[in-house]
Amino acid sequence: MTSEKLLSSLTTLGVGGPARNFVQATTEAEIIAAVRVADDAGEPLLIVGGGSNLVVGDDGFDGTVLQIASHGYTANSEDTCGGASVAVQAGHDWDDFVHQSVLHAWSGLEALSGIPGATGATPVQNVGAYGADVSQTIAAVRVWDRETAAVRTFTNSELKFGYRDSMIKASTVNGSPRYVVLTVEFQLLLGRMSAPIKYAELARRLEVNVGERANSLEVRRAVLALRASKGMVLDPEDRDTYSTGSFFTNPIVPQDVADTLPADAPRFPAGGTDPNLVKLSAAWLIEQAGFAKGYGLISSDGVDDGGTNGRAALSTKHTLAITNRGSASATDVLEIARKVRDGVEGKFGISLHPEPVLVGCSL
């Protein structure tokens, strides 16, 4: 299916101008064919799944936008020793698959409930929340390699996962990847109990200790409740959910930089091989730099502190989300983002970096 389309209608943030050419592909063959047509024509190509991690500029995209809408999953094997090996189509709704995994007693994804978007995007960003990320359960990713014009399969180690990062993301430029995800294969344990709970807030909600397990369905319910309380579960009636989720990643800094912060500043292990690195809380830095929940909204005394006349603002529930209050442009969203980024850097000397992909725009 080919037509002109506004990118604002394809993203959870609801901003973005027109695509010069729009194609929706529902099968692997259609995905590959659409990519080959664009590449053979020398056409710029933007890949869109659920649009939950994308900020597109107001001028739109002067090329082909391919929305991957393939659907379904297949359990290739399921036994008590190896667990379940499940291949998921790239366009399949992520939260639907997480829900299905819980219902099938496939353990390991329950803490990733409620994250919007398509399954094919999860390995690109190494999507994570509440102490879990997909690198812990992905066995392999099948892709179309645009450089060699061939289907390839990458194993977990070949994907070079990092914090909100992967080899696929590193080879993507302005939303146009070298590797177009076709299917994602997960290796999941069998059982009704969750993976060990690693996040203190979630452990408290479940009334378990960090490191203990809980019933997977109860974990899913708790995560959905926590995400909803922060405006991180899509709700057409709630403008706080019209966002890309967390707009900034938690900064990872050397220990001596972390030591310059007040003692009560949250600090977490950064993971990886360098013990000198520390992960900080972007939300804490934003709040301490003077940006409260709802920053950018017009106050009761008529003050417009964000400079967007209230069209874009930080969520009233969580300072990490920049929201479209109903008529925001990409320019409005980026205005809020720049003020927050510059304010944090001015107060703490720490740079915040955007988590969503910025296409046709920049900070």
C-alpha positions, 0 to 999 in steps of 0.5 A: 500500500503506497500513499502520502502520510503525515508522520504525526499519525504514525508516532506516539508523540504525534508530531512530524510532517508528511512522508513523500512516499508511504508504504505499509508492509505486512509480510517479510516478503513485502518488507524486503521488496519495499526496501529493495525498491527504495534502495534501487531507486536511491531513495532515502528510507525511514523505517517505522514500527510502532512509532514510540521512539521517534521524533520527526521534524515538521518538514517531514521526510523527503523519501520513503517511509516504510511501516513494518506491520508484520504480525504473529509469533511461533514457538519453535521449541518448548521443553523443560531443559531449554525453555521456549524458543519463540520467533516474533514478527518485527511488526508485532505489538510488543506489549501484546507479545509480553502478555502472551508470554505471561499467559503461556508461562514463558518467563523473562519478559514480564518486567517489560510490560506496557512498553509501546511499540513493535517487537522489531524495535526492541533489539535496536534500542535494547529496550529495558525497564525496571531492571530488565532489558531484552538483551537478557532474553534475545537469542537471535535477530533475523534481518535484511542486510541492505548492503549485501542484499541478503537475509542474515541472522545475528546471535546475541553476542554479535548484536553488541548490546549496551545500555539502550544500544546495539550494533543495529542502532550503531549502524542506523543513520537518521532513522535509516538502518543498514539492518532491517529487522524481520524477526526476533527470537527469544529464549525464555524459561518455562514457569509461572514465576518471574525472573529475579526482581532487580528494581527496588521500586518494583520489589516494594510494590510486589512486597518481595526482596530485590533478587527474589521472584514473584508470580509473573502475572502479578509482576505484569500487573504491578509494572503496568500500574507503575508505568500508568502512574508515570504516564508511560502506558498509552491512553488516548484520554491522557495527554501525559501519554503522548510522548516517546516515553523517557526522552533522555537516557540516564547518563553514565559518567566516571566515578569522579563526576558522580562524586561531585553530586550531592550525597542523595543523588541516585547512583546505580551500577553502570554494568559493562566492564569498566568499574569506574563508571556510574549510572545516574538518574536523569529524572533526578538531575532534571528535577534538581535543575529546576524543571518540575513535572508539568514544566512548559504548561501555562501556570494559573498566573499566565506564566509560559515558562517553556516558551511553547505556549503550553503546546509541549511540556514535561509530563505532569507525572514524570519529568523524563517524558516530554509530551504533546499537549494537543497541538505541539510541533516537533519544534515545540518538543525540541524547545522543551528538550533543549531547555532541560538539557541546557539547564542540567548541563549548566547546573551539574556539568552533565550532558543529557542525550536523547533516547528517541531517534531524531529524524529531520531535526536535532537538539 
